[in-house]
Amino acid sequence: MNERAISFGESGALFGIIGSPDVPDPQRPAVLIPNTGVIHRVGPSRMHVELARALANAGLVSLRLDNAGLGDSEIVPGRSDADSALDLCAAMDALDARNISTGTIIIGSHSGAHDAHEAARVDPRLIGAVFLDGYIHSTPRAWLNRTMARLTERSRHPPPGPLGISLTPKSGSALHDVLPSEIHYHDAPSHERMEADLVEFIRRQLSLLYVYTGDVEHQYTYAAQLIDAFPILRGYRHLTIRQIPEADHHFIRRATREALIDMLVDWVLGVAARRQTSV
């Protein structure tokens, strides 16, 4: 495999690493891997590096990039976090200019899942998108599950805190609210806008993979919650939903990280195969 650094975008302000097999197949899609939060292109626990190399070993090109103002990418004047989709569109331009792939799949984790969704809204070159702990919309069943979970927690004795201080259910919840796993960099779009986006994704036959870890199990409480929230997805054959309750959203544990990477590579290869047979 080969790895090389590139600058791209307006005035070369953006930076990324292209990973590729020794002989890229220009008929196969490339994979974009944007930042997770403020972590630069290596990803949490170096997951983006490991994923890119696994993709290359499977014969696929990838570009893991730093969004504007993060890592080695420069700040672009007049831009904000809301413009992150522009960085991903510029990354697709950079891949297109090199003629090493056809079509693009994006894999975004947490805030990167927001970027993936926004890019999918505006750029039809995307043929697939992966959302790791992305947007979550509630349902009556999810509300009931959360309520039952809270009642169960309150029935237990509060655990001792630092210096022997007991955390009450109320104070414990307040502390839990500010843990890193609970920080969301972007609010979910309204139900109406999300539904409109999904209608467009379905019209374009975009392959979709939603993965939810144990860090969001108090919000995404059961496997079919996404479909119950958006019934238009029911029966959509290019939709896959996976829950990994034993994983945190940074995939710190090597075993869960490796299992995730294997799953992602298999899914991307499946999307690539379907696209090639449909051409």
Order of alpha helices (4+ residues) and beta strands (2+ residues): beta-beta-beta-alpha-beta-alpha-beta-alpha-beta-alpha-alpha-alpha-beta-alpha-beta-alpha
